[in-house]
Amino acid sequence: MKSRSAPVSHLVGPLKSAAQRFAYSALVLMSVAIMVIGRADGSLVERIRTRTNDVLAPVLEAVTQPVAAVTNAAAHVRALTDLYHENERLKTENAALMQWQQVARRLDNENSGLRTLLNYQPDGSTWFITARVIGTSGGAFSRNLLVNRGTLDSVAKGQAAAASTGLIGRVTEVGDRAARVLMITDLNSRIPVVIDGSHEHAILAGDNTDRPQLAYLGAHAKINVGDRVVTSGDGGVFPPGMPVGTVSSVEGLNIRVEPLADLSRVEYLRVVDFGLAGVLPPDAVPQPKPAKRAKGDAGKGEAGPTP
């Protein structure tokens, strides 16, 4: 039995070919006609072109909107990528700058401390040397500092340790290249002092707190907050008049003194010899020697014995 689609295909093929030839011919004829009409009546062609543009404008606008949206989205993605990379770069630069800021602050504090010590000349001293704090023991049972000067630098037991503002303590242990300073806040520290103005004598006793207390005051002593406390010179350990601190609180017999030197932030100090033997045994009396200097070193900060 023959298929019915065979006659149809025989008819459709010639008709499709004829339609294509006719469409091509029609487009050629239409183009020629438009050219002729355009030569004959230009205003008509312009009106037709304008109407065509009006009809196609919404279609073109609808087509271009997704394209513009995709273009803008790609631009935003590129901008976000650039912003991410810039943010990472700024984070790295900020971390480096923070490190340099810490170094600059440390150097500024060190420079300020050294400048202050350079201008500090203890009255009555026969010899002094600047030392750097290399260790602390600020616990519940001791308050002392370890400095980088020892017997090789003429440091000896009993010498005073002072900052530019006031007394810090005294040297209690000495090695060849290091020494230990007992601070005035240590439990074992006892310093004869006098209240400037009222001339009341007392003992400044450390108790491992930030503010030592005044002990052994007279029964009728009148002490006020803000009174200045200086060394009395009793016992021959420290010279008289060396600043120690100010009275910070008076609560009955509990009188506290605020040290003039910030003992919690000592980085540099001066080990000072006042030439006082005091209560030290004869073999512990310091015998400082002038430090050897190279040519051209005159006028530097650390001094030998004064003539």
C-alpha positions as a Markdown table, in Angstrom:
| # | Residue | x | y | z |
|---|---|---|---|---|
| 1 | Met | 0.0 | 0.0 | 0.0 |
| 2 | Lys | 1.5 | 3.4 | -1.1 |
| 3 | Ser | 2.0 | 6.2 | 1.5 |
| 4 | Arg | -0.1 | 9.2 | 1.2 |
| 5 | Ser | 2.7 | 11.6 | 2.1 |
| 6 | Ala | 4.6 | 11.0 | -1.1 |
| 7 | Pro | 2.3 | 13.2 | -3.4 |
| 8 | Val | 2.3 | 15.9 | -0.7 |
| 9 | Ser | 6.1 | 16.1 | -0.6 |
| 10 | His | 6.2 | 16.2 | -4.4 |
| 11 | Leu | 3.9 | 19.3 | -4.2 |
| 12 | Val | 5.5 | 21.1 | -1.2 |
| 13 | Gly | 9.1 | 21.0 | -2.6 |
| 14 | Pro | 8.4 | 22.9 | -5.8 |
| 15 | Leu | 6.1 | 25.4 | -4.0 |
| 16 | Lys | 8.8 | 26.1 | -1.3 |
| 17 | Ser | 11.4 | 26.7 | -4.0 |
| 18 | Ala | 9.1 | 28.9 | -5.9 |
| 19 | Ala | 8.2 | 30.9 | -2.8 |
| 20 | Gln | 11.9 | 31.5 | -2.0 |
| 21 | Arg | 12.6 | 32.7 | -5.6 |
| 22 | Phe | 9.5 | 34.9 | -5.4 |
| 23 | Ala | 10.5 | 36.4 | -2.0 |
| 24 | Tyr | 13.9 | 37.3 | -3.3 |
| 25 | Ser | 12.5 | 38.8 | -6.4 |
| 26 | Ala | 9.9 | 40.7 | -4.3 |
| 27 | Leu | 12.6 | 42.1 | -2.0 |
| 28 | Val | 14.6 | 43.3 | -5.0 |
| 29 | Leu | 11.5 | 44.9 | -6.6 |
| 30 | Met | 10.6 | 46.5 | -3.3 |
| 31 | Ser | 14.0 | 48.0 | -2.9 |
| 32 | Val | 13.9 | 49.4 | -6.4 |
| 33 | Ala | 10.5 | 50.8 | -5.7 |
| 34 | Ile | 11.6 | 52.4 | -2.5 |
| 35 | Met | 14.5 | 54.0 | -4.3 |
| 36 | Val | 12.3 | 55.3 | -7.1 |
| 37 | Ile | 9.7 | 56.6 | -4.6 |
| 38 | Gly | 12.5 | 58.2 | -2.6 |
| 39 | Arg | 13.7 | 60.0 | -5.7 |
| 40 | Ala | 10.2 | 61.1 | -6.6 |
| 41 | Asp | 8.8 | 61.9 | -3.1 |
| 42 | Gly | 11.4 | 62.2 | -0.3 |
| 43 | Ser | 8.9 | 63.3 | 2.3 |
| 44 | Leu | 6.9 | 60.1 | 1.9 |
| 45 | Val | 9.9 | 58.0 | 2.5 |
| 46 | Glu | 10.9 | 60.0 | 5.5 |
| 47 | Arg | 7.4 | 59.6 | 7.0 |
| 48 | Ile | 7.5 | 55.9 | 6.5 |
| 49 | Arg | 11.0 | 55.7 | 8.1 |
| 50 | Thr | 9.8 | 57.8 | 11.0 |
| 51 | Arg | 6.7 | 55.6 | 11.6 |
| 52 | Thr | 8.9 | 52.5 | 11.4 |
| 53 | Asn | 11.3 | 53.9 | 14.0 |
| 54 | Asp | 8.3 | 54.7 | 16.2 |
| 55 | Val | 7.1 | 51.2 | 15.9 |
| 56 | Leu | 10.5 | 49.6 | 16.5 |
| 57 | Ala | 11.7 | 51.9 | 19.3 |
| 58 | Pro | 9.8 | 50.1 | 22.2 |
| 59 | Val | 11.0 | 46.8 | 20.8 |
| 60 | Leu | 14.6 | 47.9 | 20.6 |
| 61 | Glu | 14.3 | 49.5 | 24.1 |
| 62 | Ala | 13.0 | 46.3 | 25.6 |
| 63 | Val | 15.8 | 44.4 | 23.9 |
| 64 | Thr | 18.6 | 46.7 | 25.1 |
| 65 | Gln | 17.4 | 46.9 | 28.8 |
| 66 | Pro | 18.6 | 43.3 | 29.6 |
| 67 | Val | 21.9 | 44.0 | 27.8 |
| 68 | Ala | 22.4 | 47.2 | 29.8 |
| 69 | Ala | 21.5 | 45.4 | 33.1 |
| 70 | Val | 24.1 | 42.6 | 32.3 |
| 71 | Thr | 26.7 | 45.2 | 31.5 |
| 72 | Asn | 26.1 | 47.1 | 34.7 |
| 73 | Ala | 26.2 | 43.9 | 36.8 |
| 74 | Ala | 29.5 | 43.0 | 35.2 |
| 75 | Ala | 30.8 | 46.5 | 36.0 |
| 76 | His | 29.6 | 46.1 | 39.7 |
| 77 | Val | 31.4 | 42.7 | 39.9 |
| 78 | Arg | 34.6 | 44.2 | 38.6 |
| 79 | Ala | 34.3 | 47.2 | 41.1 |
| 80 | Leu | 33.7 | 44.8 | 44.0 |
| 81 | Thr | 36.7 | 42.7 | 43.0 |
| 82 | Asp | 38.9 | 45.8 | 42.8 |
| 83 | Leu | 37.5 | 47.0 | 46.2 |
| 84 | Tyr | 38.3 | 43.6 | 47.8 |
| 85 | His | 41.9 | 43.7 | 46.5 |
| 86 | Glu | 42.3 | 47.3 | 47.7 |
| 87 | Asn | 40.9 | 46.4 | 51.1 |
| 88 | Glu | 43.3 | 43.5 | 51.5 |
| 89 | Arg | 46.2 | 45.8 | 50.5 |
| 90 | Leu | 45.1 | 48.5 | 53.0 |
| 91 | Lys | 44.9 | 45.9 | 55.7 |
| 92 | Thr | 48.4 | 44.8 | 55.1 |
| 93 | Glu | 49.7 | 48.4 | 55.0 |
| 94 | Asn | 47.7 | 49.2 | 58.2 |
| 95 | Ala | 49.3 | 46.2 | 60.0 |
| 96 | Ala | 52.7 | 47.3 | 59.0 |
| 97 | Leu | 52.0 | 50.9 | 60.1 |
| 98 | Met | 50.7 | 49.7 | 63.5 |
| 99 | Gln | 54.0 | 47.9 | 64.0 |
| 100 | Trp | 56.0 | 50.9 | 63.1 |
| 101 | Gln | 53.8 | 53.0 | 65.4 |
| 102 | Gln | 54.6 | 50.8 | 68.3 |
| 103 | Val | 58.3 | 51.0 | 67.5 |
| 104 | Ala | 58.1 | 54.8 | 67.2 |
| 105 | Arg | 56.2 | 55.1 | 70.5 |
| 106 | Arg | 58.8 | 52.9 | 72.3 |
| 107 | Leu | 61.7 | 54.9 | 70.8 |
| 108 | Asp | 60.0 | 58.2 | 71.7 |
| 109 | Asn | 59.5 | 57.1 | 75.4 |
| 110 | Glu | 63.1 | 55.8 | 75.5 |
| 111 | Asn | 64.4 | 59.1 | 74.0 |
| 112 | Ser | 62.3 | 61.1 | 76.5 |
| 113 | Gly | 63.5 | 59.1 | 79.4 |
| 114 | Leu | 67.2 | 59.4 | 78.4 |
| 115 | Arg | 66.8 | 63.1 | 77.8 |
| 116 | Thr | 65.4 | 63.6 | 81.2 |
| 117 | Leu | 68.1 | 61.5 | 82.9 |
| 118 | Leu | 70.8 | 63.4 | 80.9 |
| 119 | Asn | 69.7 | 66.7 | 82.5 |
| 120 | Tyr | 69.4 | 65.1 | 86.0 |
| 121 | Gln | 72.4 | 65.8 | 88.3 |
| 122 | Pro | 71.9 | 64.6 | 91.9 |
| 123 | Asp | 73.1 | 67.1 | 94.4 |
| 124 | Gly | 76.1 | 66.0 | 96.4 |
| 125 | Ser | 76.9 | 63.0 | 94.2 |
| 126 | Thr | 80.5 | 62.0 | 93.6 |
| 127 | Trp | 79.7 | 59.6 | 90.8 |
| 128 | Phe | 76.7 | 58.3 | 88.8 |
| 129 | Ile | 76.0 | 56.0 | 85.9 |
| 130 | Thr | 72.9 | 55.4 | 83.8 |
| 131 | Ala | 71.5 | 51.9 | 83.8 |
| 132 | Arg | 68.8 | 50.2 | 81.9 |
| 133 | Val | 66.2 | 48.0 | 83.6 |
| 134 | Ile | 66.5 | 44.5 | 82.1 |
| 135 | Gly | 64.2 | 42.6 | 84.6 |
| 136 | Thr | 61.6 | 43.2 | 87.2 |
| 137 | Ser | 60.3 | 41.2 | 90.1 |
| 138 | Gly | 57.0 | 42.9 | 90.8 |
| 139 | Gly | 55.1 | 40.2 | 92.6 |
| 140 | Ala | 53.3 | 39.8 | 95.9 |
| 141 | Phe | 56.5 | 39.2 | 97.9 |
| 142 | Ser | 59.1 | 41.4 | 96.3 |
| 143 | Arg | 59.6 | 44.7 | 94.5 |
| 144 | Asn | 63.0 | 44.9 | 92.9 |
| 145 | Leu | 64.7 | 45.7 | 89.5 |
| 146 | Leu | 67.6 | 44.1 | 87.7 |
| 147 | Val | 69.8 | 46.6 | 85.8 |
| 148 | Asn | 72.6 | 46.1 | 83.3 |
| 149 | Arg | 75.4 | 47.6 | 85.3 |
| 150 | Gly | 77.7 | 45.8 | 87.8 |
| 151 | Thr | 81.1 | 45.9 | 89.4 |
| 152 | Leu | 82.8 | 46.3 | 86.1 |
| 153 | Asp | 81.0 | 49.7 | 85.9 |
| 154 | Ser | 81.9 | 50.6 | 89.5 |
| 155 | Val | 78.4 | 49.8 | 90.9 |
| 156 | Ala | 78.4 | 48.7 | 94.5 |
| 157 | Lys | 76.0 | 47.8 | 97.3 |
| 158 | Gly | 74.4 | 50.7 | 99.1 |
| 159 | Gln | 74.4 | 53.1 | 96.2 |
| 160 | Ala | 71.2 | 55.0 | 95.5 |
| 161 | Ala | 68.9 | 54.3 | 92.5 |
| 162 | Ala | 67.1 | 57.4 | 91.3 |
| 163 | Ala | 65.0 | 58.8 | 88.5 |
| 164 | Ser | 64.8 | 62.4 | 87.4 |
| 165 | Thr | 61.8 | 62.9 | 89.7 |
| 166 | Gly | 62.9 | 61.1 | 92.8 |
| 167 | Leu | 64.3 | 58.2 | 94.7 |
| 168 | Ile | 63.6 | 54.6 | 93.4 |
| 169 | Gly | 65.6 | 52.5 | 95.8 |
| 170 | Arg | 69.1 | 51.3 | 96.6 |
| 171 | Val | 71.5 | 48.6 | 95.2 |
| 172 | Thr | 71.4 | 45.4 | 97.3 |
| 173 | Glu | 73.1 | 42.8 | 95.1 |
| 174 | Val | 75.9 | 43.3 | 92.6 |
| 175 | Gly | 77.4 | 41.1 | 90.0 |
| 176 | Asp | 80.1 | 41.8 | 87.4 |
| 177 | Arg | 77.6 | 43.0 | 84.7 |
| 178 | Ala | 74.2 | 43.3 | 86.6 |
| 179 | Ala | 72.9 | 44.6 | 89.9 |
| 180 | Arg | 69.6 | 44.3 | 91.8 |
| 181 | Val | 67.8 | 47.4 | 93.1 |
| 182 | Leu | 65.5 | 47.1 | 96.1 |
| 183 | Met | 62.7 | 49.6 | 95.4 |
| 184 | Ile | 61.2 | 51.8 | 98.1 |
| 185 | Thr | 57.9 | 49.9 | 97.9 |
| 186 | Asp | 59.5 | 46.5 | 98.8 |
| 187 | Leu | 58.6 | 44.9 | 102.1 |
| 188 | Asn | 62.2 | 44.9 | 103.1 |
| 189 | Ser | 62.8 | 48.6 | 102.4 |
| 190 | Arg | 63.1 | 51.0 | 105.3 |
| 191 | Ile | 64.2 | 54.6 | 104.6 |
| 192 | Pro | 64.6 | 57.4 | 107.1 |
| 193 | Val | 62.6 | 60.4 | 105.9 |
| 194 | Val | 61.4 | 63.8 | 107.0 |
| 195 | Ile | 58.2 | 65.7 | 106.2 |
| 196 | Asp | 59.3 | 68.8 | 104.4 |
| 197 | Gly | 57.9 | 71.9 | 106.2 |
| 198 | Ser | 56.8 | 70.3 | 109.5 |
| 199 | His | 60.2 | 68.5 | 109.9 |
| 200 | Glu | 58.6 | 65.4 | 111.3 |
| 201 | His | 60.9 | 62.5 | 111.2 |
| 202 | Ala | 59.6 | 59.0 | 110.2 |
| 203 | Ile | 60.5 | 55.8 | 108.5 |
| 204 | Leu | 59.2 | 55.1 | 105.0 |
| 205 | Ala | 58.3 | 51.4 | 105.1 |
| 206 | Gly | 57.5 | 49.4 | 102.0 |
| 207 | Asp | 54.8 | 46.7 | 102.1 |
| 208 | Asn | 54.8 | 45.5 | 98.5 |
| 209 | Thr | 52.0 | 48.0 | 97.6 |
| 210 | Asp | 52.3 | 50.9 | 95.2 |
| 211 | Arg | 52.2 | 53.4 | 98.1 |
| 212 | Pro | 54.5 | 52.7 | 101.1 |
| 213 | Gln | 53.5 | 54.0 | 104.5 |
| 214 | Leu | 55.0 | 56.3 | 107.1 |
| 215 | Ala | 55.9 | 54.6 | 110.4 |
| 216 | Tyr | 57.4 | 55.7 | 113.8 |
| 217 | Leu | 55.9 | 59.2 | 113.6 |
| 218 | Gly | 55.7 | 61.3 | 116.7 |
| 219 | Ala | 52.6 | 61.1 | 118.8 |
| 220 | His | 51.6 | 64.7 | 118.0 |
| 221 | Ala | 52.7 | 64.7 | 114.4 |
| 222 | Lys | 50.5 | 66.6 | 112.1 |
| 223 | Ile | 50.6 | 65.2 | 108.6 |
| 224 | Asn | 48.4 | 66.5 | 105.7 |
| 225 | Val | 47.7 | 65.2 | 102.3 |
| 226 | Gly | 50.1 | 66.7 | 99.8 |
| 227 | Asp | 53.0 | 67.1 | 102.2 |
| 228 | Arg | 56.4 | 66.5 | 100.6 |
| 229 | Val | 58.5 | 63.6 | 101.8 |
| 230 | Val | 62.3 | 63.7 | 101.5 |
| 231 | Thr | 65.2 | 61.7 | 102.9 |
| 232 | Ser | 66.4 | 62.8 | 106.3 |
| 233 | Gly | 70.0 | 61.6 | 106.0 |
| 234 | Asp | 69.8 | 59.6 | 109.2 |
| 235 | Gly | 71.9 | 56.4 | 109.1 |
| 236 | Gly | 74.2 | 57.8 | 106.4 |
| 237 | Val | 72.6 | 55.7 | 103.6 |
| 238 | Phe | 71.0 | 58.6 | 101.7 |
| 239 | Pro | 71.9 | 62.3 | 101.8 |
| 240 | Pro | 69.3 | 64.6 | 103.3 |
| 241 | Gly | 66.8 | 66.4 | 101.1 |
| 242 | Met | 66.5 | 63.8 | 98.4 |
| 243 | Pro | 62.9 | 63.8 | 97.1 |
| 244 | Val | 60.9 | 60.6 | 97.7 |
| 245 | Gly | 57.2 | 61.4 | 97.3 |
| 246 | Thr | 54.1 | 63.1 | 98.6 |
| 247 | Val | 51.5 | 62.1 | 101.3 |
| 248 | Ser | 48.6 | 60.7 | 99.4 |
| 249 | Ser | 46.2 | 59.6 | 102.2 |
| 250 | Val | 46.0 | 60.0 | 106.0 |
| 251 | Glu | 43.7 | 57.6 | 107.8 |
| 252 | Gly | 44.6 | 57.6 | 111.5 |
| 253 | Leu | 48.0 | 56.0 | 111.8 |
| 254 | Asn | 47.8 | 54.6 | 108.3 |
| 255 | Ile | 49.6 | 57.3 | 106.3 |
| 256 | Arg | 50.5 | 56.5 | 102.7 |
| 257 | Val | 53.1 | 58.1 | 100.4 |
| 258 | Glu | 52.8 | 58.4 | 96.6 |
| 259 | Pro | 56.4 | 58.0 | 95.1 |
| 260 | Leu | 57.4 | 60.8 | 92.8 |
| 261 | Ala | 58.9 | 58.3 | 90.4 |
| 262 | Asp | 56.6 | 56.1 | 88.5 |
| 263 | Leu | 57.9 | 52.8 | 89.8 |
| 264 | Ser | 55.7 | 50.7 | 87.5 |
| 265 | Arg | 57.2 | 52.1 | 84.3 |
| 266 | Val | 60.9 | 52.4 | 85.0 |
| 267 | Glu | 63.1 | 51.8 | 82.0 |
| 268 | Tyr | 66.2 | 53.8 | 82.8 |
| 269 | Leu | 67.6 | 55.0 | 86.1 |
| 270 | Arg | 70.8 | 56.4 | 87.6 |
| 271 | Val | 72.9 | 54.5 | 90.1 |
| 272 | Val | 74.3 | 57.3 | 92.3 |
| 273 | Asp | 77.2 | 57.2 | 94.8 |
| 274 | Phe | 77.0 | 60.0 | 97.4 |
| 275 | Gly | 80.2 | 58.9 | 99.1 |
| 276 | Leu | 78.3 | 57.8 | 102.3 |
| 277 | Ala | 79.4 | 54.6 | 104.1 |
| 278 | Gly | 76.4 | 54.6 | 106.4 |
| 279 | Val | 75.5 | 51.2 | 107.8 |
| 280 | Leu | 77.5 | 49.3 | 105.2 |
| 281 | Pro | 80.5 | 47.2 | 106.4 |
| 282 | Pro | 83.9 | 48.5 | 105.4 |
| 283 | Asp | 84.4 | 46.0 | 102.6 |
| 284 | Ala | 81.1 | 47.1 | 101.0 |
| 285 | Val | 81.9 | 50.8 | 100.8 |
| 286 | Pro | 81.8 | 51.7 | 97.1 |
| 287 | Gln | 85.1 | 52.7 | 95.5 |
| 288 | Pro | 84.1 | 54.0 | 92.1 |
| 289 | Lys | 86.8 | 54.4 | 89.5 |
| 290 | Pro | 86.8 | 56.7 | 86.6 |
| 291 | Ala | 85.6 | 55.0 | 83.4 |
| 292 | Lys | 88.2 | 54.8 | 80.6 |
| 293 | Arg | 87.4 | 57.1 | 77.8 |
| 294 | Ala | 88.6 | 57.1 | 74.2 |
| 295 | Lys | 89.9 | 60.2 | 72.6 |
| 296 | Gly | 87.1 | 62.5 | 71.6 |
| 297 | Asp | 84.6 | 61.1 | 74.2 |
| 298 | Ala | 84.7 | 64.1 | 76.5 |
| 299 | Gly | 81.4 | 65.5 | 77.4 |
| 300 | Lys | 79.4 | 62.3 | 77.3 |
| 301 | Gly | 76.5 | 61.7 | 79.7 |
| 302 | Glu | 78.1 | 59.2 | 82.1 |
| 303 | Ala | 80.6 | 60.8 | 84.5 |
| 304 | Gly | 83.4 | 59.6 | 86.6 |
| 305 | Pro | 84.3 | 61.0 | 90.0 |
| 306 | Thr | 84.2 | 64.7 | 90.3 |
| 307 | Pro | 87.4 | 66.4 | 91.4 |
